[in-house]
Amino acid sequence: MGQMLELLLQHKIVAILRGIEDRHADAAGQALIDGGIHMMEITMNTEGAAVMIDRWRAKFGTKAAIGAGTVTDVALAEQAVAAGAQFLISPNLDEEVIAYGIERGISVWPGVMTPTEIVKAWKAGAEAVKIFPMGTLGISYLQEIRGPLNTIPMMATGGVDLHNIADYFKAGANAVGMGGKLVNLEWIREGKFEQVTERARQFVEAVREL
């Protein structure tokens, strides 16, 4: 088992930062770490993502694993890895990206929806998959596919909130990816970093209680 997968299964939450402005990124990252978050991804469709990933590796490297999200093809994978991303997450299944990660010892967790895609990703060498979009698919969908596909680590992304996070894990999620419900960009832009930390702490606590 790779180090990043171990961290994923241990800490169970990946914070997703999409559309964050560079000037707020460091304070936001620190606020999440202060709240107990150990894994953070900056999506590659965020302006200046590679620059921020590079800086976060230097700044937060001993406190959190830093990855890249929305890695939809090999070109973006190359940019992310050059910036120091320790794991790559995508909304789609691109077997070339998985192969690229395997060659370099970088964890790739592709986005999948159907049982066919899940098994395809697993056979291509993905050590975990991201079930997406969970907000639309719903928890019962996860429960149904979990029965026959019980050996593949699954990160559920979409629709997770404080009131339902326990249900995601009961349905079979090994981890969750969380964007706006965890990382409130309005708070960040208004400098309310204590609220960001407190929200992170609430989610970390909810997972710990499981």
C-alpha positions as CSV (number, residue, x, y, z in Angstrom):
1,M,0.0,0.0,0.0
2,G,1.3,3.4,-1.0
3,Q,2.0,6.1,1.6
4,M,-0.7,8.4,0.2
5,L,-3.3,5.6,0.3
6,E,-2.4,4.9,3.9
7,L,-2.9,8.6,4.7
8,L,-6.2,8.6,2.9
9,L,-7.5,5.6,4.7
10,Q,-6.2,6.9,8.1
11,H,-7.5,10.5,7.9
12,K,-10.5,10.0,5.6
13,I,-10.9,13.6,4.4
14,V,-9.4,15.4,1.4
15,A,-10.0,19.1,1.3
16,I,-10.7,20.4,-2.2
17,L,-9.7,24.0,-3.0
18,R,-11.2,25.1,-6.3
19,G,-11.0,28.7,-7.5
20,I,-9.0,30.0,-4.5
21,E,-7.0,33.1,-5.2
22,D,-3.3,32.9,-4.7
23,R,-3.2,35.7,-2.1
24,H,-5.6,33.7,0.2
25,A,-4.1,30.2,-0.4
26,D,-1.5,30.0,2.3
27,A,-3.7,31.3,5.1
28,A,-6.5,29.0,4.0
29,G,-4.2,26.0,3.9
30,Q,-2.9,26.8,7.4
31,A,-6.5,27.2,8.7
32,L,-7.4,23.8,7.4
33,I,-4.3,22.2,8.9
34,D,-5.0,23.9,12.2
35,G,-8.4,22.3,12.1
36,G,-6.9,18.8,11.7
37,I,-6.9,18.3,7.9
38,H,-4.0,16.2,6.6
39,M,-4.7,16.0,2.9
40,M,-5.4,19.0,0.6
41,E,-5.8,19.3,-3.1
42,I,-5.8,22.4,-5.3
43,T,-7.7,21.8,-8.5
44,M,-5.7,22.3,-11.8
45,N,-8.5,24.5,-13.2
46,T,-7.7,27.0,-10.5
47,E,-5.6,29.9,-11.8
48,G,-2.0,29.5,-10.7
49,A,-2.6,26.0,-9.2
50,A,0.9,24.7,-10.0
51,V,2.5,27.7,-8.3
52,M,0.4,27.2,-5.2
53,I,1.0,23.5,-5.0
54,D,4.8,24.1,-5.3
55,R,4.6,26.7,-2.5
56,W,2.4,24.5,-0.3
57,R,4.8,21.6,-0.6
58,A,7.6,23.8,0.8
59,K,5.4,25.5,3.4
60,F,3.2,22.6,4.6
61,G,5.1,19.5,3.5
62,T,5.7,18.2,7.0
63,K,2.1,18.8,8.1
64,A,-0.1,17.8,5.2
65,A,0.0,15.9,1.9
66,I,-0.5,18.2,-1.0
67,G,-2.2,17.0,-4.2
68,A,-3.7,18.2,-7.4
69,G,-7.4,17.9,-8.4
70,T,-9.2,18.0,-11.7
71,V,-6.3,16.3,-13.4
72,T,-8.2,15.3,-16.5
73,D,-5.3,14.4,-18.8
74,V,-1.5,13.6,-18.9
75,A,-0.6,17.2,-19.7
76,L,-2.1,18.4,-16.5
77,A,-0.6,15.4,-14.6
78,E,2.8,16.5,-15.8
79,Q,2.3,20.1,-14.6
80,A,1.0,18.9,-11.2
81,V,3.8,16.4,-10.7
82,A,6.4,19.0,-11.7
83,A,4.9,21.3,-9.1
84,G,5.4,18.6,-6.4
85,A,1.9,17.1,-6.2
86,Q,1.9,13.9,-4.1
87,F,-1.4,12.6,-5.4
88,L,-3.6,13.2,-8.4
89,I,-7.4,13.2,-8.4
90,S,-9.6,13.6,-11.4
91,P,-13.3,13.7,-12.1
92,N,-12.8,11.3,-15.0
93,L,-11.1,8.0,-15.7
94,D,-8.0,8.4,-18.0
95,E,-5.9,5.3,-18.0
96,E,-2.9,7.2,-19.4
97,V,-2.9,9.4,-16.2
98,I,-3.0,6.3,-14.1
99,A,0.0,4.8,-16.0
100,Y,1.8,8.1,-15.7
101,G,1.4,8.1,-12.0
102,I,2.5,4.5,-11.6
103,E,5.7,5.1,-13.6
104,R,6.5,7.9,-11.1
105,G,5.3,6.4,-7.9
106,I,2.5,9.0,-7.6
107,S,-1.0,8.0,-6.4
108,V,-3.8,8.5,-8.9
109,W,-7.4,8.4,-7.7
110,P,-9.6,8.7,-10.8
111,G,-13.2,9.8,-10.9
112,V,-15.6,6.9,-11.7
113,M,-19.3,6.3,-11.5
114,T,-20.4,2.9,-12.9
115,P,-19.2,-0.5,-11.7
116,T,-17.6,-1.0,-15.1
117,E,-15.5,2.2,-14.7
118,I,-14.6,1.3,-11.1
119,V,-13.2,-2.1,-12.1
120,K,-11.5,-0.6,-15.2
121,A,-9.7,1.9,-13.0
122,W,-8.7,-0.8,-10.5
123,K,-7.4,-3.0,-13.3
124,A,-5.4,-0.1,-14.8
125,G,-3.6,0.2,-11.5
126,A,-5.5,2.9,-9.5
127,E,-5.1,2.1,-5.8
128,A,-8.4,3.9,-5.0
129,V,-11.2,5.5,-6.9
130,K,-13.3,8.6,-6.5
131,I,-17.0,7.9,-6.7
132,F,-18.4,11.1,-8.4
133,P,-20.8,12.9,-8.4
134,M,-22.0,11.5,-5.1
135,G,-24.3,14.4,-4.5
136,T,-26.4,13.3,-7.4
137,L,-25.9,9.6,-7.2
138,G,-26.9,9.5,-3.5
139,I,-25.8,7.3,-0.6
140,S,-27.9,4.3,-1.5
141,Y,-26.0,4.1,-4.8
142,L,-22.8,3.8,-2.9
143,Q,-24.3,1.1,-0.7
144,E,-25.5,-0.9,-3.7
145,I,-22.1,-0.9,-5.6
146,R,-20.2,-1.6,-2.3
147,G,-21.7,-5.1,-2.1
148,P,-20.0,-6.6,-5.1
149,L,-17.0,-4.2,-5.2
150,N,-16.0,-4.5,-1.5
151,T,-12.2,-4.7,-2.0
152,I,-11.7,-1.4,-3.9
153,P,-10.9,1.6,-1.7
154,M,-13.5,4.3,-2.5
155,M,-13.5,8.0,-1.9
156,A,-17.0,9.6,-2.2
157,T,-17.0,13.1,-3.5
158,G,-20.0,15.4,-3.6
159,G,-22.9,16.0,-1.2
160,V,-21.1,15.4,2.0
161,D,-22.1,17.6,4.9
162,L,-21.9,17.5,8.7
163,H,-25.4,16.0,9.1
164,N,-24.7,13.1,6.6
165,I,-21.0,12.3,6.7
166,A,-21.5,9.3,9.0
167,D,-24.0,7.9,6.5
168,Y,-21.4,8.0,3.8
169,F,-19.1,5.9,5.8
170,K,-21.9,3.5,6.9
171,A,-22.7,3.1,3.2
172,G,-19.1,2.0,2.5
173,A,-17.0,5.0,1.7
174,N,-13.4,4.7,2.8
175,A,-12.8,8.5,2.6
176,V,-14.6,11.6,1.4
177,G,-13.5,14.5,-0.8
178,M,-15.0,17.9,0.3
179,G,-15.1,21.2,-1.4
180,G,-17.4,24.1,-0.5
181,K,-19.0,22.5,2.6
182,L,-15.6,22.3,4.2
183,V,-13.7,25.1,2.4
184,N,-16.0,28.1,2.4
185,L,-14.4,30.6,-0.1
186,E,-16.5,33.4,1.2
187,W,-15.1,33.1,4.7
188,I,-11.6,32.9,3.2
189,R,-12.1,36.0,1.2
190,E,-13.4,37.8,4.2
191,G,-10.5,36.7,6.4
192,K,-12.6,34.5,8.6
193,F,-10.0,31.8,9.0
194,E,-11.0,30.9,12.5
195,Q,-14.3,29.8,11.1
196,V,-12.6,27.8,8.4
197,T,-10.5,26.1,11.2
198,E,-13.6,25.4,13.3
199,R,-15.5,23.9,10.4
200,A,-12.5,21.6,9.6
201,R,-12.4,20.6,13.3
202,Q,-16.1,19.7,13.2
203,F,-15.6,17.4,10.2
204,V,-12.4,15.8,11.6
205,E,-14.2,15.2,14.9
206,A,-17.2,13.6,13.1
207,V,-14.9,11.2,11.2
208,R,-13.0,10.4,14.4
209,E,-16.3,9.4,16.1
210,L,-16.9,6.8,13.5
